[in-house]
C-alpha cells in the first residue's frame, strides 16, 4: 500500500493512501490540548486536505493515550481573554463540519471537550474499546458550553445524549458512547485505523457508485443539514463572561425589552454567541 506524506509539522501530519485515496490526518502531540499553536497546525493540515483532489475521504486519528484532552485551560488562565482562540477553533470546526468529502474520526484515547467537538464535526466516529473516555467537561470545570459548541452538539446528538453528557458530565466508555449515539462503531485499538480507513473508503463516491458526485453540492448539503451549528461556528461572537442580567422590573417602569435582556443592549442587538 503506497502512501505519501502531504504535510508534517510538529506532530500533525496528513498522509494519503495512493490506492484508496483516503487521507489520514494524524495527531501525535501527547495530550494534544487546544491552544493557538495547535489550532494553527490543525488549520494548515485541513487546508491540505481541502486542496486534495477528488475522490477522497478523510480519517482523523490520534496517538497514544489521548486523542485530544480539550482546550489548554492553563494557557487560557494566563491569557485572561481567550475569546480569539475559541473563535479560531470554531472556524476550524466549521470547515471540518462541512468538508466536501466524508470524514471519519477514530478515537484512539480520551476525547474531552474540544476533542469531542472535533469528533462531532466529523461524519462518522469510531472508538477503541477497553480504554479511553469521551465527555463534556464544562460542568466539572465550572464553564458554560458556549453557543458554537452547543449548536454543534445539538446537530449531532440526541436530547438524551445531550442531557446526560452535558448536564451530568458523565464520562462515556466506548460501549456507553455507542449506546448514546456519540459514536457509530467500537473496535480494538489494533484495528482502529484500518477499520476507519475501510469505512472512509466505503464512502468514496466511486465505492458508493454515485452517478454524478458534485463536491460543492455535497458541501452545501452539509451546510443545509447543520445550518444552526455552521452559523454559530462561523458568525458567533464571544464576549467576556459577566454576571447574568437581572430579570426584575423596576416597579415604576414599563417593560421595554424581553426579560433577561442586558440593560445596555436594545432588542435586536443581543450578542450572537456568548462563551
NORZIRA-V922080 format. One record per residue. RES is the residue in three letters. SS is DSSP state (2 for helix, 1 for strand, 0 for the rest). D_CENTER is the distance of its C-alpha to the mean C-alpha in Angstrom with 2 decimals. Layout:
# NORZIRA-V922080
res;ss;d_center
RES;SS;D_CENTER
RES;SS;D_CENTER
This chain:
# NORZIRA-V922080
res;ss;d_center
UNK;0;29.92
UNK;0;29.77
UNK;1;26.61
UNK;1;26.15
UNK;1;24.07
UNK;1;22.64
UNK;1;21.00
UNK;1;21.46
UNK;1;21.15
UNK;0;20.95
UNK;0;19.18
UNK;1;16.72
UNK;1;18.22
UNK;1;18.08
UNK;1;20.74
UNK;1;22.02
UNK;1;24.24
UNK;0;27.22
UNK;0;28.30
UNK;0;25.25
UNK;0;23.33
UNK;1;20.13
UNK;1;18.16
UNK;1;16.59
UNK;1;14.27
UNK;1;15.39
UNK;1;14.52
UNK;0;17.78
UNK;0;17.53
UNK;0;18.58
UNK;0;16.25
UNK;0;13.91
UNK;0;13.38
UNK;1;11.59
UNK;0;14.41
UNK;2;15.80
UNK;2;17.10
UNK;2;14.05
UNK;2;12.07
UNK;2;15.20
UNK;2;15.33
UNK;2;11.87
UNK;2;12.83
UNK;2;16.22
UNK;2;15.18
UNK;2;13.04
UNK;2;16.15
UNK;2;18.26
UNK;2;16.38
UNK;2;16.67
UNK;2;20.36
UNK;0;21.12
UNK;0;23.56
UNK;0;23.21
UNK;0;23.34
UNK;0;20.19
UNK;1;17.15
UNK;1;14.39
UNK;1;13.72
UNK;1;11.40
UNK;1;13.19
UNK;0;14.22
UNK;1;17.79
UNK;0;19.79
UNK;0;19.04
UNK;1;15.47
UNK;1;12.27
UNK;1;10.78
UNK;0;12.67
UNK;0;10.66
UNK;1;11.90
UNK;0;15.48
UNK;2;17.40
UNK;2;20.66
UNK;2;19.87
UNK;2;18.84
UNK;2;22.10
UNK;2;24.16
UNK;2;22.85
UNK;0;23.42
UNK;0;21.46
UNK;0;17.92
UNK;2;16.91
UNK;2;16.92
UNK;2;14.57
UNK;2;11.96
UNK;2;12.62
UNK;2;12.35
UNK;2;8.84
UNK;2;8.16
UNK;2;10.17
UNK;2;8.38
UNK;2;5.11
UNK;2;8.09
UNK;2;9.90
UNK;2;7.71
UNK;2;7.47
UNK;0;11.24
UNK;0;12.34
UNK;0;15.95
UNK;0;15.97
UNK;0;14.64
UNK;1;11.70
UNK;1;11.89
UNK;1;10.00
UNK;1;12.88
UNK;1;12.51
UNK;0;15.67
UNK;0;15.61
UNK;1;14.16
UNK;1;10.46
UNK;1;10.78
UNK;0;8.86
UNK;2;6.50
UNK;2;6.82
UNK;2;6.08
UNK;2;2.80
UNK;2;2.71
UNK;2;5.19
UNK;2;4.81
UNK;0;4.09
UNK;0;7.15
UNK;0;10.50
UNK;1;11.87
UNK;1;11.40
UNK;1;14.27
UNK;1;15.17
UNK;1;18.28
UNK;0;21.09
UNK;0;23.26
UNK;0;21.01
UNK;0;17.58
UNK;0;15.77
UNK;1;12.44
UNK;1;12.59
UNK;0;11.91
UNK;0;14.28
UNK;2;14.88
UNK;2;18.09
UNK;2;19.53
UNK;2;18.88
UNK;0;20.38
UNK;0;17.47
UNK;0;16.45
UNK;0;12.99
UNK;0;13.17
UNK;2;13.03
UNK;2;9.83
UNK;2;7.81
UNK;2;10.71
UNK;2;10.84
UNK;2;7.39
UNK;2;8.56
UNK;2;11.96
UNK;2;11.22
UNK;2;10.19
UNK;0;12.33
UNK;0;16.05
UNK;2;17.89
UNK;2;19.21
UNK;2;15.96
UNK;2;14.82
UNK;2;18.30
UNK;2;18.52
UNK;2;15.17
UNK;2;15.01
UNK;2;18.78
UNK;2;20.00
UNK;0;17.32
UNK;0;18.24
UNK;0;17.17
UNK;1;16.80
UNK;0;18.40
UNK;2;17.93
UNK;2;20.68
UNK;2;19.46
UNK;2;15.86
UNK;2;17.60
UNK;2;19.93
UNK;0;17.43
UNK;0;15.37
UNK;0;12.18
UNK;0;13.12
UNK;0;15.64
UNK;1;17.79
UNK;1;19.00
UNK;1;21.35
UNK;0;23.08
UNK;2;21.57
UNK;2;24.26
UNK;2;23.20
UNK;2;19.43
UNK;2;19.19
UNK;2;22.05
UNK;2;20.80
UNK;2;17.41
UNK;2;19.47
UNK;2;21.83
UNK;2;19.27
UNK;2;17.93
UNK;2;21.60
UNK;2;22.49
UNK;0;20.12
UNK;0;21.83
UNK;0;23.95
UNK;0;27.05
UNK;0;26.35
UNK;0;25.80
UNK;0;29.00
UNK;0;27.78
UNK;0;30.69
UNK;0;29.03
UNK;0;25.36
UNK;0;24.32
UNK;2;21.10
UNK;2;21.20
UNK;2;21.86
UNK;2;19.01
UNK;2;16.56
UNK;2;18.40
UNK;2;18.17
UNK;2;14.38
UNK;2;14.83
UNK;2;17.51
UNK;2;15.64
UNK;0;12.68
UNK;2;14.97
UNK;2;14.28
UNK;2;10.51
UNK;2;11.23
UNK;2;14.18
UNK;2;12.70
UNK;2;10.10
UNK;2;13.04
UNK;2;16.03
UNK;0;15.30
UNK;0;17.47
UNK;0;17.32
UNK;0;20.66
UNK;0;22.09
UNK;0;22.37
UNK;0;25.86
UNK;0;28.10
UNK;0;27.55
UNK;0;30.17
UNK;0;33.22
UNK;0;33.71
UNK;0;37.47
UNK;0;39.78
UNK;0;42.82
UNK;0;45.79
UNK;0;47.53
UNK;0;44.69
UNK;0;43.47
UNK;0;39.83
UNK;0;38.54
UNK;0;34.78
UNK;0;32.42
UNK;0;32.42
UNK;0;29.80
UNK;0;29.72
UNK;0;30.03
UNK;0;33.68
UNK;0;33.00
UNK;0;30.70
UNK;0;32.61
UNK;0;31.39
UNK;0;28.99
UNK;0;27.73
UNK;0;25.23
UNK;0;22.15
UNK;0;19.33
UNK;0;16.87
UNK;0;17.71
UNK;0;15.84
